[in-house]
């Protein structure tokens, strides 16, 4: 009996070590997500600086010489850049809000990987109820539902949880969330985990692949 108990304990220890090695500990996953949050916070500082610089550049355009036909195009160019920075700030703000809520929920659970899918649905419901009460709209709830589906159906058992979340966030914005079906098609197209791509490369590959498929005639067509 002692030998059987020893073997059972040894097997449990081996499984624990393998689980920690393959999946990462909950603490390690939260730390990786906190690093991702820190990167977004640093982006916020840079984007805020870019906004101020862009506003100052637009203000420097002179209206004294009405004969200069380049004034209006200059103002339009600066205005376009300011709107771009503003949109990036909106996306950045949603990412920070999501990561703060997600990390906080995972930290309370003590088992992020197993709890994440249920947590994301809880966060989505809170987002929707909050938007009803405040009258403000955003698509964080949709991103959270999409991410929950991806975690449940696409993430491999041996895949690093925090890295998967990071990759999905690189693939999909929060202002305009992208479907987990497109994410799965992209992973298959670029070779899954064996051929990692940078976010712009992933986006370009997926767009090219979707264009090819959309250009194909329907079954029975010429």
C-alpha positions in Angstrom: 0.0 0.0 0.0 2.8 2.4 0.8 4.4 1.7 -2.6 1.1 2.4 -4.4 0.6 5.6 -2.4 4.1 6.7 -3.3 3.5 6.0 -7.0 0.3 8.0 -6.9 2.0 10.9 -5.2 4.9 10.8 -7.6 2.5 10.7 -10.6 0.7 13.7 -9.2 3.9 15.6 -8.7 5.0 14.9 -12.3 1.7 16.1 -13.7 2.0 19.2 -11.6 5.5 19.9 -12.9 4.4 19.2 -16.5 1.3 21.5 -16.1 3.4 24.3 -14.8 6.0 23.8 -17.5 3.6 23.6 -20.4 0.8 26.0 -19.3 2.7 28.4 -17.0 1.6 29.0 -13.4 -1.4 31.3 -12.8 1.0 33.8 -11.2 3.2 33.7 -14.4 0.2 34.2 -16.6 -1.0 37.2 -14.7 2.5 38.7 -14.7 2.6 38.3 -18.5 -0.7 40.0 -18.8 0.4 42.8 -16.5 3.4 43.3 -18.8 1.0 43.6 -21.7 -1.0 46.2 -19.7 2.2 48.1 -18.9 3.0 48.3 -22.6 -0.5 49.7 -23.3 0.0 52.3 -20.6 3.3 53.3 -22.1 1.6 53.6 -25.5 -1.0 55.9 -23.8 1.8 58.3 -22.8 3.3 58.3 -26.3 -0.1 58.7 -28.0 -0.9 61.6 -25.7 2.3 63.3 -26.6 1.6 62.7 -30.3 -1.8 64.3 -29.9 -0.3 67.5 -28.4 2.4 67.7 -31.1 -0.2 67.2 -33.8 -2.4 69.9 -32.4 0.5 72.3 -32.1 1.5 71.6 -35.7 -2.0 72.3 -36.9 -2.1 75.5 -35.0 1.1 76.6 -36.6 -0.6 76.9 -40.0 -1.0 80.5 -40.8 -4.1 82.1 -42.2 -2.5 85.5 -42.8 -1.9 84.9 -46.5 -5.3 84.0 -48.1 -3.6 83.7 -51.5 -1.7 80.6 -50.4 -3.9 77.8 -51.6 -1.9 75.3 -49.7 -3.4 76.4 -46.3 -6.6 74.4 -46.5 -4.9 71.1 -47.6 -2.4 71.6 -44.7 -5.2 72.0 -42.2 -6.9 68.9 -43.6 -3.7 66.9 -43.4 -3.2 67.9 -39.8 -6.8 67.2 -39.0 -6.6 63.7 -40.5 -3.5 62.9 -38.4 -5.2 64.2 -35.3 -8.3 61.9 -35.9 -5.9 59.0 -36.4 -4.2 59.6 -33.1 -7.6 60.0 -31.4 -8.8 56.7 -32.8 -5.6 55.0 -31.6 -6.2 56.6 -28.1 -9.7 55.2 -28.1 -8.5 51.7 -28.9 -5.7 52.0 -26.3 -8.2 53.1 -23.7 -10.4 50.1 -24.3 -7.4 47.8 -24.1 -6.4 49.2 -20.8 -9.9 49.0 -19.4 -10.2 45.3 -20.6 -6.8 44.2 -19.3 -7.5 45.9 -15.9 -10.8 44.0 -15.5 -9.5 40.7 -16.9 -6.3 40.7 -14.7 -8.3 41.6 -11.6 -10.8 38.8 -12.2 -8.1 36.2 -12.9 -6.2 37.3 -9.8 -9.2 36.6 -7.6 -9.9 33.2 -9.2 -6.5 31.7 -8.6 -6.8 29.5 -11.7 -6.9 31.8 -14.7 -6.8 29.3 -17.5 -9.8 27.3 -16.3 -11.8 30.3 -15.1 -11.1 32.6 -18.0 -14.0 31.6 -20.3 -16.6 32.0 -17.6 -14.9 35.3 -16.4 -15.1 36.8 -19.9 -18.8 36.2 -20.1 -19.3 37.7 -16.7 -17.3 40.8 -17.8 -19.3 41.0 -21.1 -22.6 41.0 -19.2 -21.3 43.7 -16.9 -20.2 45.8 -19.9 -23.6 45.6 -21.5 -25.5 46.4 -18.3 -23.1 49.3 -17.7 -23.7 50.7 -21.2 -27.4 50.4 -20.8 -27.3 52.4 -17.5 -24.8 55.0 -18.7 -25.9 55.3 -22.3 -22.3 55.0 -23.6 -21.5 52.4 -26.2 -18.3 50.3 -26.8 -17.6 46.8 -28.2 -15.5 45.5 -25.3 -18.3 43.0 -24.5 -18.1 41.6 -28.1 -14.4 41.2 -27.9 -14.8 39.4 -24.6 -17.3 37.0 -26.1 -15.1 36.4 -29.1 -12.0 35.8 -27.0 -13.9 33.4 -24.7 -14.9 31.3 -27.8 -11.3 31.4 -29.0 -10.0 30.2 -25.6 -12.5 27.4 -25.5 -12.3 26.2 -29.0 -8.9 27.2 -30.5 -6.3 27.3 -27.8 -4.2 24.2 -27.7 -3.9 22.3 -24.3 -0.1 22.9 -24.3 -0.4 26.5 -25.5 0.7 29.3 -23.2 -2.5 31.0 -21.9 -1.1 34.6 -21.7 0.6 34.4 -25.0 -2.6 33.2 -26.6 -4.5 36.2 -25.2 -1.8 38.5 -26.4 -1.9 37.1 -29.9 -5.7 37.4 -30.0 -5.4 41.1 -28.9 -2.8 41.6 -31.6 -5.2 40.1 -34.2 -8.3 41.9 -33.1 -9.0 45.4 -32.0 -11.5 46.2 -29.3 -13.3 49.0 -31.0 -14.0 46.7 -34.0 -13.5 43.1 -32.7 -12.7 40.4 -35.2 -14.2 36.9 -35.3 -12.5 33.9 -33.8 -13.3 32.1 -37.0 -11.0 34.5 -38.9 -8.4 34.0 -36.2 -8.5 30.2 -36.6 -8.3 30.5 -40.4 -5.3 32.7 -40.0 -3.5 30.3 -37.7 -4.1 27.5 -40.2 -2.9 29.7 -43.1 0.3 30.8 -41.4 1.1 27.4 -39.9 -0.3 27.8 -36.4 2.4 27.9 -33.7 5.2 26.8 -36.0 5.2 30.0 -38.0 4.6 33.0 -35.8 4.0 36.3 -37.6 4.1 39.9 -36.5 0.6 41.5 -36.1 0.9 43.5 -39.4 2.1 40.4 -41.3 -0.8 38.4 -39.8 -3.3 41.0 -40.8 -1.9 41.2 -44.4 -1.9 37.4 -44.8 -5.4 37.1 -43.5 -6.7 39.9 -45.7 -5.1 38.4 -48.8 -6.4 34.9 -48.0 -10.0 36.3 -47.5 -9.8 38.2 -50.7 -8.8 35.1 -52.6 -11.7 33.1 -51.1 -14.2 35.9 -51.8 -13.0 36.1 -55.4 -13.7 32.4 -56.0 -17.0 31.8 -57.9 -19.7 29.9 -56.0 -20.0 26.2 -56.5 -21.4 25.5 -60.0 -20.2 28.9 -61.2 -17.9 29.6 -64.1 
